[in-house]
Amino acid sequence: MQVPFLDLKAQYTGIKDQVLKAISQVCESQQLCLGPAVERFEKEIAGYCQSKFAIGVSSGSDALLVCLMALDIRPGDEVITTPFTFFATAGAVARLGGKPVFVDVQADSYNIDPAAMEAKINSKTRAIIPVHLFGQIARMKPIMDIARRHKLAVIEDACQSIGAVQDGVKCGNFGDCGCFSFYPTKNLGAFGDGGLVTTNDQKLAEKILVLRDHGQSPRYFYKMIGGNFRLDGLQGAVLSVKLPHLEGWSQKRRENAAVYDKLLAGSPVQIPKIDSNNISIYHQYTIVAPRRDELQKFLLDNGVSSSVFYPKPLHLQECFKELGYKQGDLPVAERLCSSVLSLPVYPELSREQIEYVAETVLKFYGRN
């Protein structure tokens, strides 16, 4: 049996006519950068995210960057974040001349460890960027307590967790702002790059709206130095078509994850732990696996594709070598990078495919 890691064609088949109609309408209007399709999507997604303001931007990476700009992060400012995430989280800080300060993660949730943050705070610390990794919200209550006590901004990197809930609150509503990605492989994916910023702060929203269009307000009069962070009209139209399906897709991912949980329980692998006050969207179903690389090869040899997110923590990446981190500084993140493996969990998987993946994992470890 062949089980791809992700099958975007299966999703597209079910909504093809709606998508092509929406794209055609934008083509006919020729309002291709921002425009009515983006404005409509922003209203819809603000309602879905339960945020007062939602601002479409060019990518999740640019969402992080424009939020840092709006919060006036400058050269020399320090921003606390996790080393176990995609590069863009820390990259946005570094692009502004800031210093990413990495804090280890929790072995069970894979998210940043609030207990390790306080020791990293000093007079240069300006913000915290917790990442809601793989679809689960980081433990925000202690993070927000620390931020308030030290008067730090909080930018939620929710690029992998749109629709995730903690204590009845959707991600993107805990901190000053939330950042989302619509990269095609995300639970809500565009037909190319796209991103979003959510906030409940009107002044911050107004500033981000100006910054995303080069800092001009009105046109050709520049209040500040911004960037080209606009969301394309075509992407707004596609995302509006997909948004009504998102909750169903995420629920199907949860159902698929529950099957894996049952089948892999008691095996040598560590299954994902979802905190009892969280509802995950399972952007990834990520296990901790002994002999990870051997298991991945065995799966591939048996027709199952899988992925490693992430093989090397950010604090040990060459581009951050000047920060002075060394092997052993953040042991949990380092251990996870050598042992995590993400299995197929996309909504269109059949029960038979999920069972086959789990059976193949168990077969590798000598269990039938």
N, C-alpha and C positions, 0 to 999 in steps of 0.2 A: 504493500500500500504506500502511496505517495501522500505526504502531508506537508504542504508548504508552510512556511512560518507565517505568511500573511498572503491573502488573496484579495486584492483590491478589485479585481475584475468581477468577483462574485457580488460585492456590494454594488458596484456600478450597474450591473445588469438589472437589478431591481428598481433603480431610479433613473435609468437612462433617459427616458422620454422627458421627465420633469427637468432633468439637468440640461438637456439640449434646448428645451424651450426657454429656460431661464437665460442661458448663454445667448441664444438668438435675440432675446429682447434687449440685452445689453448691447449686442452688436448693432442692432437697429438704432438704438438711441445714441450710440457713439460717445456715451459718457463713461469713459473707461478708467479714469483715476478718481477714486472716491465716487461721488455722485449718488443718485437715488438708491441704487442697489445696496451700496454700503450703508447708507443712512437707515434703510429698512432693516438690514441685518443687525446693525448696532442696537436698534430698539428691541428687536426680537431676542438677541443674545443677552442684553441687560436684564430682560425679564427672566430668561432662563437661569442666569447666574445670580439673580436676586440682588443685583447691584444697582445703585442709582445711575451710574455712568458706565458706558462701555465704548471704547474707542478702538476702532479697527486700525491696525498697523501692518507693516509689510512682512513681519515674521515674529516668531517668539523671541528670537535673539534681539531684534530691534525693540520689542516690547520691554525687555529688560534694560536695554540701553537708554531708551527715552524716559523710563521711570527714574533711573539714576540721574539723568540730566535734569529732570524736573525737580528732583530732591537736592540739586546742587552738589552732587558728589564731585569733588575736585582732586587734583593731583595731591598725593600724600594721605588722603582720607583712607581709612581702613573699613572694610566691609566683611563681616563674618559670614561664612557660608560653608557648604559641604564639599569635600573632595570627591564624593561618590555621586557624580552626576555628569551630564553632558557639558562639554567645554564652554558653551555660551554663557552659563551662569557666572563663572569667574571671568570669562573673557570680556564681558561687558564692563566689569569693574576695571580691569586692566586697560581697556581702550580709553578710558577717561583719566588714566594716570593714577587711579586708585590702587590700593593694595588688597588683594584677596587674602583673608585670614581664614585658614581652613581649620575646621573643628571635626573631630571624628564622629562617626555615625553609630546608630544602635544596631546590634547584631540581628535583632528580631524584625524591626520595621524597615531597616535599610536607610532610614531618614536621619537627619542631623540630630545629635544628642544634646538636648538643652542643658543637661548637667555639666557639659564640658565647655559651655559658652562663656560663663562669667569670668573665668580665668584669663580669657583672651581680650577682655574689654579694657581699653585704656583711653587716654584723652584724645587720641586720633580716631577712635571708633565712631562711625557715623551711622551705620545701618547694619541690618541682618537680612540675608536672603535665605530663608529656608526653602528647600525644594520638596515638593510633594511628589516623591518618586514612585514610578510604576503605577500610579493611580490612587495612592493612599496619602491623605493629608498628614503632614508632620505634626508633632505634638505641640499644638499652637498655644495652649493656655500657659505653660511655663515659658515659652518663647516670648509671648506678649507681655508677661509679667516682667521678664528681664528687660525687654525693650522699654517699657514704661518707666521702670526704675532708673534706667540709665539715659532716658530721653533719646532713644535711637529710632530711626525709621525702620519699617519692616516692609520689604517687597517680597510677596509670595511668588515663587517660581512654580506656577501651576501648569506648566506647559504639557505635562503628562496626565493631568488630573481634572479636566473640565467635567463638572457635575459631581465630583466627589464631595462628601458631606462629613462634617465632624460636629457632634453635639447639636445636630439640627441646622448647622450653618454651612452653606456651600463655600468651597474654596474661593479665594479672591476677595473675601469680605472680612478677614481677620486683621490684616495689616493695612498700611497706607494704600497699597494698590496690589493688584494681582496681574500676573503675566501669563498669557496662554499662547500656544502654538497651534496653527492649523496645517502644519506640514502634512503631506498626503497620508502618512502612516499613522497619524494620531486618530483617536476615537472619533473626533470631528475633524476630518481632513479636507483641505481645499484641493484645487487642481493645480497645485504649485505652492509657493510659499504664502503664508499669511499669518497674522497674529492679532492679539487683542490685549488691551489694558482695561481692567475694571478698577473702579474706585468709588467710594462714597463721599469723597471730599470734592466739593464743587470747584474750589480754587485750583486744586491739583489737576482736575479734569480739564479745566480751561487752559492751563499751562501746557498740558500734554497735547491738546488739540493744536495749539500754536507750534509747538516744537516738532510735531510730526510733518509739518509742511514748511520746513526750512526756517521756522521762527517768524514767519510773516503774518502781520495782522494790522491793517488790512493788506491786501495784495501789494507786493513790492515795497512794503514798509516793514522793516525787520526790528522787532522788539528784542529779540534774543537770537543766539546762534542755535539753530535747530538742525534738522536733517531731512532727508527724503524718506519718510517712514509711512508713506500712504499705502492703504489697502486698495487693490485694484477692484474695479466694479465687477469684473467677471468673477473674481473670488467671492465677493459679497453675495452675488447671485447664487453661486453654487452652494455656499454655506447656508443660505436661507432654505434651499431645497433639502439639505441634509439635516438641518437642526431638528425638525420634528421627529426624525428617526433616532436621534442620539440616545434618548433615554432607553429605548428598546434595545439598541445595540449594546449599551453598557450593561443592561440587565442580562442579556444573553452571555456576555463575557463573565458576569458573576456566576451564572449557572454553569458555564463551562469550567470555571475555576473550582466550583463546588464538587464537580465530578472528579477532577484531578485530586482535590483534597482527600476525597474518600478513597480513591484507588491507590494513592501514594502514602496514605497514613501508615505509620509504623515501618516505613522503608528507610534505607540509609540516607535519603535526601531530606533536607529541611524544607517544608512547604511554606509559602508566604504566611506571615502572621498579620492579621488585620485586627487592629484595636477594636474593642467592643463598642466604642463610641464613634466609630468610623464606618462609612459606606464607601468602599473602594470601587473604582471604575475598571480596575484590572487592565490598565493600558498594557502592562506586561504581567505574565504569570511567571515569576522568577523563583527558582529553587536554588538552594545551596547544595552542591553536589560533590561528594568525594570523587577524586579522579575526574574532574570536570572535563578536561580536554579529551580524555579517552571516551567518556560518555558521549560527548558531542559527535565525535567521529563515528561511534557505534550507531548512534541515531541516524546520522547521515547515510551510513552504509545500508541502513534498513529503511531508507526513504523518508526520514523525518528531518525537516529543517529546524534549526534552533539558532539562537543568537546570544552573544555575550554582551551585556550592558553592565559594567564597562571593564575592559581588560587591564586598564592602568589608571590609578587614581590621579586626580588633577595635581596634587601636591608633588608628585614625582614626575610630572611631564616636563620635557625639556624646556618648553616655553616659560615655565615658572621656576627654573632652576635658581634664578637670582633671589628668590624668596628664602632659600637656604634650608628647605626641608630635606630630610633624608629617610631612607628606608627604616621603618620601625617607629616613626613619629606618630602615625595614625594607624595603629595596627588593625582595627576592625575593618576599616575601609580597604586596607591592603589585602586582608584575608578574603574579603568578599570578592575583590577583583580577580582573585585566583580560583574562585569556586562557584560564582553565580552562573546560572544558565537559564535563559528564558525560553519557555516552550510555547508552541502555537496556542492562542487563546481567542482568536478573532471570532466574531459572532456567527459566521457562516459555517464553522466547523460542525461536522456531524458527530453524534454520540459515538459512532463506530470509529471515527478518526481519533477522538480523544482517548478512547479505550486502547486503541492501538499504540498511541504515543506512550501512555502510562505502562502498558504491558512491555513495551520495548525498553523503557527505563528499568523496570523491575527485572527484566531478562538480563540486562547488563550486570546487575548486582547479584545475579544468581537465584532470583526468585521467579516462580511461575504463578 
